[in-house]
């Protein structure tokens, strides 16, 4: 399929065919991702990773993806060591960084920052997380993980659990997975429910959004359980965080009620929401997600660079 997307700011930027094109290309990248063959697909190209917030998996996987494809990377991993501390605007930073690179991956604490960057830049921008907004490549690797394990995306019973208010990964996944299924279960502590505007938007697309606090009641019906941590850094006070942490913990006794084919996903890092004993069960898919993040980001870089030539 032809891929004509110029930036990836939100999962909404991608039509269904674009998502499937990325997932199919990612499948073909697996051998390269494992180091089985030297690639020159992006030889001579430079990726800039510009991170205003901490990251381990996202930044390293993008940089590794570019290196696996034969390209090079430059990075601002600590904003405190950049001209931002001198008061430089995001727009001026983007105009500067694009002089040194062919594609920019941006993480920023302010929702909408990636869109602003795309309006300024003349090279592709990939949103690696903007505040509590969107994280589209995380969603793509989530979809890749589900498709590999379940063999499909269509018609699955999926639940999202945890911090649905501030969790940008959940926001993006909610929009993406409901393209392929008509129902989404949402389980959250009081005050951390999926934002009303997202619920209304999805219901306006004739999707059934089931909001419940009874995880054990719905667990036997689930094919996929997507768990997120309670995001301490986005709470106004430590007391507010302590009030909701630990309300849902996935452990072995709970999973006695699950289908044997249930997949448990987590964008990581985790805190205490999944017991370590679950790691050794067939349910655990969160470390598979890590590797799938590499192959998906290889596919995204390759396709965006390919589209940017035209």
Secondary structure as UniProt FT lines:
FT   HELIX           11..13
FT   HELIX           16..33
FT   TURN            34..35
FT   TURN            41..44
FT   STRAND          46..51
FT   HELIX           57..68
FT   TURN            69..70
FT   STRAND          72..76
FT   HELIX           79..81
FT   HELIX           83..86
FT   HELIX           90..97
FT   TURN            98..99
FT   STRAND          103..108
FT   TURN            111..112
FT   HELIX           113..120
FT   STRAND          124..130
FT   TURN            131..132
FT   HELIX           136..150
FT   TURN            154..155
FT   STRAND          158..161
FT   TURN            164..166
FT   HELIX           168..177
FT   TURN            178..180
FT   STRAND          183..187
FT   TURN            190..191
FT   HELIX           196..203
FT   TURN            204..206
FT   STRAND          208..211
FT   HELIX           215..219
FT   TURN            220..221
FT   STRAND          224..227
FT   HELIX           232..234
FT   HELIX           238..244
FT   TURN            245..246
FT   HELIX           252..255
FT   TURN            256..257
FT   TURN            260..261
FT   STRAND          263..266
FT   HELIX           276..280
FT   TURN            282..283
FT   HELIX           286..309
//
